[in-house]
Each structure stands twice: as structure tokens, then as C-alpha cells.
Amino acid sequence: MFKRNILREGGMVREAHAGDALSANLVPTNFNAEADATLTVAQIAGGKICQGLTLTSDVVYTLPTAILLAAALEGMNTGDAFSFIVNNSQAAAFDVVIAVGVGITAIGTNNSLSVAPQSSRIFTVIMTDDTDGAETFDLY
């Protein structure tokens, strides 16, 4: 999920910083049931959440808590980020909704965190406080 990339620029080698790069090695997690769920860190780390069932109502996938994320994100500092994709490939009229876990704040007045049918959305999580035991994140 979060791994600080090594960049080579003009013969110089350095660690990547916020805004330097987007790397993806996706391992999709497929949901084929119509049930709300709490996502695990491992599922988010795969980089892609897929709903393939034709739904009869919205489903809600809740992110892990900020403390659980931080424990799995060794080396992540304030301002560092990772992204994941949510794909709603079902054919009906119902959304996949991402809900924030404790210590995560959804940013933006129009940030509904919904993914409409037959569409995808990229979510970005940014660490806003890396104090041990008090870690927080923003979700865009």
C-alpha cells in the first residue's frame, strides 16, 4: 500500500516524496455479496476494490481505523499519501459507498464517497498526523 519509491534523477538517487510519483501494482479484492463490510488493511493495500454483483440496494464499505492503517504503513509520515480504486461494475441503480473509519476525515463539501454503477473512483488517503497512537488521515 505505502512504499517509498526510490527515484533516480540525473545520476542522483533519492527517496520519493509527496507528489513525485504514482506507482500501481494492483491486486483486486472482489466483492460478490450484497452486504456491508469493513475493509481490511490488506484489501486496501491491494489498491482496487471491485463490486461485481447486481445490487438491490447500496452497499457500504468502511475503511479501517486510522490506528490500524498507521500500524501497517511503516515509514509513512505526515503529508504522505496512498490511493486506491473502487470499481462498481454492477448494472443496477445502486452505489458502492465508502465510509471513513475512526481517525479518518472525508474532505470536501461535496465528497459523497459514493461510486455510481458502471463507474470507478480513485480515493486518496493522506496522513495528517504521524504522532504514535494519535495518527490521523484525510480522505479525498
C-alpha positions, 0 to 999 in steps of 0.5 A: 500500500505505502512504499517509498519509491526510490527515484533516480534523477540525473545520476542522483538517487533519492527517496520519493516524496509527496507528489513525485510519483504514482506507482500501481501494482494492483491486486483486486479484492472482489466483492460478490455479496450484497452486504456491508463490510469493513475493509481490511488493511490488506484489501486496501493495500491491494489498491482496487476494490471491485463490486461485481454483483447486481445490487438491490440496494447500496452497499457500504464499505468502511475503511479501517481505523486510522490506528490500524492503517498507521500500524501497517504503513511503516515509514509513512509520515505526515503529508504522505499519501496512498490511493486506491480504486473502487470499481462498481461494475454492477448494472443496477441503480445502486452505489458502492459507498465508502465510509471513513473509519475512526481517525479518518476525515472525508474532505470536501463539501461535496465528497459523497464517497459514493461510486455510481454503477458502471463507474470507478473512483480513485480515493486518496488517503493522506496522513495528517498526523504521524504522532504514535497512537494519535495518527490521523488521515484525510480522505479525498 
